[in-house]
Amino acid sequence: MKFLIIGLGNFGAGLARKLTQTGHEVIAVDKNSDIIEGIKDSVTYAVALDCRHEEALKNLPIKNTDAVIVGIGEDEGANLLITAMMKKLNVPRLISRAVSPIHETILEAMEIAEIVRPEEETAERWAVKLTTSGIVDTFPLTDHYSITQVRVTSSMDGKTVEEIGFNKNFSVVVLTVLKSKLERNILGIFRKSPRLEIQGIASAATVLCKGDVMVLYGHNDNIRKVLAL
């Protein structure tokens, strides 16, 4: 996959390195040439560019990337401006960083679907979420086992845990199912709450619905097999 990361602070630089290490193409962008010099050997391409200027964005391969991540945190104004310009350019997938509740609310008002909260989430976990379709979040327990939040797909919709055979067919345990609810933010805009409601301990009879989030435990290879359903 190909990623464009704008803003190379601790989070942006960490994510750029992690994605590159896992075999993805990363274009890392920052206006500070010293930062670019320090990261250029750790990513695919490193570009010194002030993305606050719309003309500068034309020099970036935006349409050919799988996702654009605006990782700027220290300058909320620059973050919002660049995010707005990227949204206007209809990038395939746009993710922006929020550093405060107000900042997050403004991004929500701009209808940014994916918002990074690096103070709460690590670059490594975001690297997994960005590159593995269907994964909402993951919590590594060892090098090979993890507890992973996976979104229920249309092929699972209406089926029970037993009918799909997670344990029998994949050696994966469904711990619980979470559902989101709509809530109103301070601007009066309805959105899906980031706080998912736990439905209790899952059983063989638990019915899955498209859009729900399952919490799975198992070997990472087996969880990837579930994602292929």
C-alpha positions, 0 to 999 in steps of 0.5 A, spaced: 500 500 500 502 507 498 501 512 504 502 520 504 504 522 511 504 530 512 507 532 519 513 528 522 512 529 529 513 523 534 507 520 531 507 522 524 515 519 524 513 513 528 507 511 523 512 513 517 517 508 519 513 503 522 509 502 515 515 502 511 518 497 515 512 492 514 513 493 506 509 499 504 510 505 500 511 511 504 511 518 502 513 523 508 512 530 508 514 536 513 516 543 512 522 542 516 528 540 512 532 538 518 526 533 520 526 530 512 534 529 512 533 525 519 528 521 516 529 520 509 533 513 509 527 510 513 522 511 508 520 510 501 520 518 499 521 524 504 519 531 501 520 538 504 514 542 503 509 547 506 503 544 505 499 550 507 499 552 500 494 549 495 499 550 489 504 546 493 499 540 494 499 539 486 507 536 487 504 530 491 502 524 488 495 524 492 491 521 487 495 515 487 495 514 494 491 509 498 491 514 504 493 521 506 494 522 514 495 529 516 499 528 522 500 535 524 499 536 532 503 542 534 499 547 529 492 546 529 490 551 524 495 548 519 492 541 521 485 544 519 487 548 513 491 542 510 485 537 512 480 541 508 484 542 502 485 534 502 478 533 503 476 538 497 481 534 493 477 528 494 483 523 496 481 516 497 482 515 504 483 521 509 485 521 516 487 527 520 490 527 527 486 531 533 490 533 539 484 536 543 476 535 544 475 542 540 480 540 535 476 533 534 469 536 534 471 541 528 474 535 524 467 531 526 464 538 523 468 537 517 465 530 516 472 527 517 470 520 518 477 517 521 480 521 526 487 519 530 488 521 537 495 519 538 495 520 545 491 515 546 493 510 540 500 508 538 503 508 531 504 501 531 496 500 532 494 505 527 499 501 522 495 495 523 489 498 522 491 502 516 493 496 512 488 490 514 481 491 512 476 490 517 480 491 523 478 496 528 483 495 533 488 490 536 492 489 542 498 484 542 499 479 547 505 476 545 508 476 538 503 471 535 497 472 539 492 478 540 485 481 542 483 484 536 476 488 534 474 486 527 468 489 524 462 484 522 461 483 515 455 482 510 457 475 509 456 474 517 450 478 518 444 474 521 448 468 523 450 466 530 457 465 532 456 457 532 453 457 525 460 461 523 464 456 527 469 461 529 472 456 534 471 450 530 473 452 524 478 457 525 481 456 533 478 463 534 474 465 540 469 471 540 469 474 547 464 479 546 460 483 541 460 491 541 455 496 538 455 503 537 450 508 538 448 515 535 450 521 540 450 529 539 456 533 539 457 540 542 455 542 535 449 538 535 451 534 530 449 526 530 455 521 530 456 514 532 459 514 539 466 512 539 464 508 546 461 502 543 457 498 548 459 491 550 453 486 549 456 481 554 459 475 554 458 472 547 455 465 546 454 460 541 447 463 540 450 470 539 447 473 533 452 478 529 449 484 525 453 487 519 457 493 522 457 490 529 464 489 532 467 483 535 472 482 540 476 476 538 482 472 541 487 468 537 493 467 533 494 472 528 494 468 522 487 465 524 484 472 525 486 474 518 483 468 516 476 470 519 477 477 516 477 473 509 470 471 510 
